Each structure stands twice: as structure tokens, then as C-alpha cells.
Amino acid sequence: MCFQRNKVFHLEIRLLLQSVIIFLYTAAQITLYDIAGKVFPESPHTLISLGIVHILNGGVNPLLYVTMNK
């Protein structure tokens, strides 16, 4: 019985860690979009970088799923 609780606890910790990573990445992305015009110079490189961050957003969940789950 104790072994089962320990296993569930570790699964919940992994799920919490995945959620925190997704939250931090999304919060950083939203903050970057909001302050990009004020902090970074307006150039094609800035727009390309923001586009790459937006494209990579679609890969965060599958990447975490593959790396964190057996």
C-alpha cells in the first residue's frame, strides 16, 4: 500500500513540474510579446525571433511529455 502511494506521489510531482514549466514558458512568451516593442529595437531580427518563439510554443507540450514520461 505504501509503495503505491509513493508511486502516485512521484507521478504527481512530475505532473506538477510539467505544469510549472509550461506556465513559466507561456508567461515568458506573453511578457516578451508585450515588452518587445519597448525593449528591443524594431528590426526584422526581432520579428523573426518572436515568430520562432511562437512556433516553438507548439512543441513545448510534446517535448515535456516525451522527456518526463517513461
C-alpha positions as CSV (number, residue, x, y, z in Angstrom):
1,M,0.0,0.0,0.0
2,C,2.8,2.4,0.9
3,F,4.6,1.6,-2.4
4,Q,1.5,2.6,-4.4
5,R,1.2,5.9,-2.6
6,N,4.9,6.6,-3.2
7,K,4.5,5.9,-6.9
8,V,1.4,8.1,-7.1
9,F,3.3,10.9,-5.3
10,H,6.2,10.8,-7.8
11,L,3.7,10.9,-10.7
12,E,2.0,13.9,-9.2
13,I,5.4,15.7,-8.7
14,R,6.2,15.1,-12.4
15,L,2.8,16.4,-13.4
16,L,3.3,19.5,-11.3
17,L,6.8,20.1,-12.7
18,Q,5.4,19.8,-16.3
19,S,2.7,22.3,-15.4
20,V,5.2,24.8,-13.9
21,I,7.5,24.6,-16.9
22,I,4.6,25.2,-19.3
23,F,3.3,28.1,-17.2
24,L,6.7,29.7,-17.0
25,Y,7.3,29.4,-20.7
26,T,3.9,30.8,-21.6
27,A,4.3,33.7,-19.1
28,A,7.7,34.5,-20.5
29,Q,6.3,34.4,-24.1
30,I,3.4,36.7,-23.2
31,T,5.7,39.1,-21.4
32,L,8.2,39.1,-24.3
33,Y,5.4,40.0,-26.8
34,D,4.2,42.8,-24.5
35,I,7.5,44.5,-23.9
36,A,9.3,43.6,-27.2
37,G,8.5,47.0,-28.8
38,K,9.8,48.9,-25.8
39,V,12.9,46.9,-25.0
40,F,14.2,45.6,-28.4
41,P,14.9,47.7,-31.5
42,E,12.3,47.3,-34.3
43,S,14.1,45.2,-36.8
44,P,13.5,42.1,-38.9
45,H,15.6,40.1,-36.4
46,T,13.2,41.0,-33.6
47,L,10.2,39.9,-35.5
48,I,11.9,36.7,-36.6
49,S,12.8,35.9,-33.0
50,L,9.3,36.5,-31.8
51,G,8.0,34.3,-34.6
52,I,10.4,31.5,-33.7
53,V,9.3,31.7,-30.0
54,H,5.7,31.4,-31.2
55,I,6.4,28.4,-33.3
56,L,8.4,26.7,-30.5
57,N,5.4,27.1,-28.3
58,G,3.6,24.3,-30.1
59,G,6.5,21.9,-29.3
60,V,6.7,22.5,-25.6
61,N,4.0,20.2,-24.5
62,P,5.1,17.2,-26.7
63,L,8.7,17.7,-25.7
64,L,7.8,17.7,-22.0
65,Y,5.6,14.6,-22.4
66,V,8.4,12.7,-24.2
67,T,11.1,13.7,-21.7
68,M,9.2,13.4,-18.5
69,N,7.1,10.3,-19.1
70,K,8.5,6.8,-19.5
